[in-house]
């Protein structure tokens, strides 16, 4: 698969098989994130690569508990609305039970923290597709990066006091019969282009 093919055919996946991601593939994906561009070449992203099932379960519980306490208003972002409503129902796992969750943190006082994290996440998702793995951008920890309980647990996992979470990526084999990601490109209905 060439680079353009990996970009165009990448799709978000929300149903993962229980299969473990091979260490060699995971290292390549993380390296793709580490080689993403960064403002001023600061390279200040911090990748917390979570594979421990107990840790993944605890993150899911912390997120569910935090979201279940939130209220939905008419201005609540649609994805956040879904996280809140599913959490209130009690059966919500924000990372879709993927075997790997890469949490991307950066310096909270750095002006390019979100952009640097985003390009790293995109690099990793493209690399995952190239390696026949599925992925999904995960916002939930970013939305909860200042939640007292979530922040305390993230610090136990290695988040520094000066850092906050700006992106996460769920990675694993898709829950399909052939364990190959869906790669049918979706038609573009937005992202207007004007050539000058």
Kinemage of the C-alpha trace (Angstrom):
@kinemage 1
@onewidth
@group {chain A} dominant
@subgroup {mainchain}
@vectorlist {calphas} color= white
{ca unk a 1} P 0.000 0.000 0.000
{ca unk a 2} L 1.364 3.435 -0.888
{ca unk a 3} L 1.080 6.483 1.389
{ca unk a 4} L -1.912 8.024 -0.397
{ca unk a 5} L -3.669 4.656 -0.369
{ca unk a 6} L -3.083 4.304 3.381
{ca unk a 7} L -4.482 7.796 3.967
{ca unk a 8} L -7.531 7.509 1.706
{ca unk a 9} L -8.501 4.013 2.845
{ca unk a 10} L -8.092 4.650 6.603
{ca unk a 11} L -11.399 4.356 8.444
{ca unk a 12} L -12.268 4.690 12.113
{ca unk a 13} L -13.034 1.355 13.743
{ca unk a 14} L -15.145 0.917 16.874
{ca unk a 15} L -15.228 -2.863 17.233
{ca unk a 16} L -11.981 -4.592 18.092
{ca unk a 17} L -11.005 -8.246 18.321
{ca unk a 18} L -9.315 -9.425 21.512
{ca unk a 19} L -6.124 -10.351 19.640
{ca unk a 20} L -2.932 -8.805 20.954
{ca unk a 21} L -1.051 -6.382 18.722
{ca unk a 22} L 2.397 -7.730 17.912
{ca unk a 23} L 5.238 -5.790 19.543
{ca unk a 24} L 6.968 -5.202 16.192
{ca unk a 25} L 3.849 -3.625 14.678
{ca unk a 26} L 3.165 -1.548 17.775
{ca unk a 27} L 6.714 -0.187 17.799
{ca unk a 28} L 6.360 0.871 14.140
{ca unk a 29} L 3.102 2.667 14.927
{ca unk a 30} L 4.613 4.488 17.899
{ca unk a 31} L 7.644 5.475 15.816
{ca unk a 32} L 5.297 6.915 13.183
{ca unk a 33} L 3.821 9.091 15.934
{ca unk a 34} L 7.244 10.084 17.225
{ca unk a 35} L 8.291 11.175 13.733
{ca unk a 36} L 5.298 13.483 13.267
{ca unk a 37} L 6.080 17.152 12.743
{ca unk a 38} L 5.995 19.434 15.768
{ca unk a 39} L 6.046 23.188 16.202
{ca unk a 40} L 9.638 24.409 16.203
{ca unk a 41} L 10.675 20.738 16.188
{ca unk a 42} L 9.986 20.730 19.948
{ca unk a 43} L 9.114 16.998 19.995
{ca unk a 44} L 7.301 17.434 23.316
{ca unk a 45} L 4.629 14.747 22.902
{ca unk a 46} L 4.552 12.087 25.604
{ca unk a 47} L 3.103 8.737 24.491
{ca unk a 48} L 1.567 6.557 27.200
{ca unk a 49} L 1.099 3.182 25.495
{ca unk a 50} L -1.503 1.268 27.495
{ca unk a 51} L -1.782 -2.488 26.877
{ca unk a 52} L -2.544 -3.638 30.410
{ca unk a 53} L -6.164 -4.818 30.515
{ca unk a 54} L -6.622 -3.797 34.166
{ca unk a 55} L -5.444 -0.268 33.370
{ca unk a 56} L -7.723 -0.079 30.311
{ca unk a 57} L -10.681 -1.193 32.441
{ca unk a 58} L -9.883 1.381 35.154
{ca unk a 59} L -9.662 4.175 32.556
{ca unk a 60} L -13.052 3.115 31.196
{ca unk a 61} L -14.619 3.149 34.671
{ca unk a 62} L -13.142 6.562 35.508
{ca unk a 63} L -14.441 7.989 32.230
{ca unk a 64} L -17.886 6.452 32.657
{ca unk a 65} L -18.158 7.801 36.208
{ca unk a 66} L -17.088 11.309 35.162
{ca unk a 67} L -19.363 11.485 32.126
{ca unk a 68} L -22.363 10.129 34.055
{ca unk a 69} L -22.185 13.184 36.338
{ca unk a 70} L -22.340 15.645 33.422
{ca unk a 71} L -25.477 17.211 32.033
{ca unk a 72} L -26.314 17.590 28.352
{ca unk a 73} L -27.245 21.057 27.116
{ca unk a 74} L -28.329 22.238 23.684
{ca unk a 75} L -24.732 23.333 22.995
{ca unk a 76} L -23.054 20.066 24.019
{ca unk a 77} L -20.855 18.685 21.258
{ca unk a 78} L -22.538 15.648 19.652
{ca unk a 79} L -19.802 13.118 20.497
{ca unk a 80} L -19.607 14.372 24.071
{ca unk a 81} L -23.388 14.101 24.257
{ca unk a 82} L -23.132 10.446 23.269
{ca unk a 83} L -20.441 9.772 25.901
{ca unk a 84} L -22.628 11.359 28.579
{ca unk a 85} L -25.823 9.552 27.611
{ca unk a 86} L -24.132 6.128 27.292
{ca unk a 87} L -22.373 6.637 30.632
{ca unk a 88} L -25.668 7.461 32.334
{ca unk a 89} L -27.002 4.129 30.999
{ca unk a 90} L -24.050 2.451 32.727
{ca unk a 91} L -22.481 0.365 29.960
{ca unk a 92} L -19.861 2.542 28.306
{ca unk a 93} L -16.289 1.728 27.302
{ca unk a 94} L -14.885 4.772 25.537
{ca unk a 95} L -11.938 2.900 23.976
{ca unk a 96} L -14.160 0.171 22.480
{ca unk a 97} L -12.177 -2.567 24.265
{ca unk a 98} L -9.216 -2.122 21.946
{ca unk a 99} L -6.140 -4.003 23.184
{ca unk a 100} L -3.998 -0.857 22.889
{ca unk a 101} L -4.751 2.734 23.800
{ca unk a 102} L -2.062 5.295 23.013
{ca unk a 103} L -2.600 8.390 25.139
{ca unk a 104} L -0.838 11.457 23.744
{ca unk a 105} L 0.061 14.136 26.241
{ca unk a 106} L 1.952 17.375 25.804
{ca unk a 107} L 2.935 20.423 27.816
{ca unk a 108} L -0.209 22.192 29.040
{ca unk a 109} L 1.361 25.649 28.613
{ca unk a 110} L 2.691 25.004 25.091
{ca unk a 111} L 0.730 26.785 22.357
{ca unk a 112} L 1.066 23.980 19.826
{ca unk a 113} L 0.098 21.097 22.166
{ca unk a 114} L -3.113 20.114 20.363
{ca unk a 115} L -1.651 20.426 16.863
{ca unk a 116} L 1.456 18.399 17.705
{ca unk a 117} L -0.659 15.691 19.350
{ca unk a 118} L -3.089 15.604 16.426
{ca unk a 119} L -0.452 15.071 13.742
{ca unk a 120} L 1.141 12.325 15.845
{ca unk a 121} L -2.246 10.612 16.202
{ca unk a 122} L -2.873 10.830 12.465
{ca unk a 123} L 0.547 9.384 11.666
{ca unk a 124} L -0.180 6.453 13.980
{ca unk a 125} L -3.610 5.803 12.468
{ca unk a 126} L -2.170 5.781 8.936
{ca unk a 127} L 0.637 3.458 10.039
{ca unk a 128} L -1.893 1.147 11.705
{ca unk a 129} L -3.859 0.928 8.455
{ca unk a 130} L -0.673 0.127 6.531
{ca unk a 131} L -0.004 -2.705 9.006
{ca unk a 132} L -3.528 -4.195 8.680
{ca unk a 133} L -4.602 -2.853 12.065
{ca unk a 134} L -7.661 -0.791 12.862
{ca unk a 135} L -7.672 2.445 14.822
{ca unk a 136} L -9.945 5.151 16.150
{ca unk a 137} L -9.281 8.675 17.391
{ca unk a 138} L -10.412 8.911 21.015
{ca unk a 139} L -11.360 12.314 22.530
{ca unk a 140} L -12.710 11.208 25.883
{ca unk a 141} L -9.552 11.428 27.985
{ca unk a 142} L -8.816 14.848 26.484
{ca unk a 143} L -12.285 15.997 27.553
{ca unk a 144} L -11.550 14.680 31.054
{ca unk a 145} L -7.914 15.783 31.289
{ca unk a 146} L -8.761 18.131 34.189
{ca unk a 147} L -11.132 15.711 35.929
{ca unk a 148} L -9.654 15.195 39.394
{ca unk a 149} L -9.907 11.396 39.420
{ca unk a 150} L -8.793 10.894 35.827
{ca unk a 151} L -5.866 13.285 36.227
{ca unk a 152} L -4.700 11.588 39.434
{ca unk a 153} L -4.771 8.164 37.748
{ca unk a 154} L -2.981 9.440 34.642
{ca unk a 155} L -0.251 10.810 36.900
{ca unk a 156} L 0.072 7.355 38.484
{ca unk a 157} L 0.598 6.021 34.954
{ca unk a 158} L 3.380 8.498 34.220
{ca unk a 159} L 1.734 11.768 33.151
{ca unk a 160} L 3.892 14.661 34.354
{ca unk a 161} L 2.489 17.594 36.358
{ca unk a 162} L 3.251 19.928 33.448
{ca unk a 163} L 1.340 17.752 30.929
{ca unk a 164} L -2.246 17.211 29.880
{ca unk a 165} L -3.821 14.795 27.388
{ca unk a 166} L -4.689 16.160 23.933
{ca unk a 167} L -5.446 12.995 21.945
{ca unk a 168} L -5.663 9.230 22.189
{ca unk a 169} L -5.755 6.437 19.624
{ca unk a 170} L -7.339 3.006 20.071
{ca unk a 171} L -5.450 0.344 18.111
{ca unk a 172} L -6.067 -3.332 17.452
{ca unk a 173} L -7.306 -5.891 15.002
{ca unk a 174} L -10.837 -5.212 13.813
{ca unk a 175} L -13.583 -7.537 14.930
{ca unk a 176} L -14.167 -8.849 11.405
{ca unk a 177} L -14.017 -12.444 10.102
{ca unk a 178} L -10.739 -11.815 8.247
{ca unk a 179} L -9.315 -9.380 10.873
{ca unk a 180} L -8.633 -6.845 8.100
{ca unk a 181} L -9.802 -3.216 8.486
{ca unk a 182} L -12.662 -1.892 6.362
{ca unk a 183} L -10.973 0.121 3.675
{ca unk a 184} L -13.765 1.463 1.500
{ca unk a 185} L -13.081 5.192 1.226
{ca unk a 186} L -16.073 7.286 2.237
{ca unk a 187} L -17.120 10.023 -0.172
{ca unk a 188} L -16.160 13.526 0.895
{ca unk a 189} L -19.167 15.677 1.789
{ca unk a 190} L -17.233 18.538 3.325
{ca unk a 191} L -13.702 19.918 3.518
{ca unk a 192} L -14.209 22.537 0.822
{ca unk a 193} L -11.247 23.327 -1.450
{ca unk a 194} L -10.621 26.649 -3.152
{ca unk a 195} L -7.659 26.905 -5.517
{ca unk a 196} L -6.236 30.399 -5.875
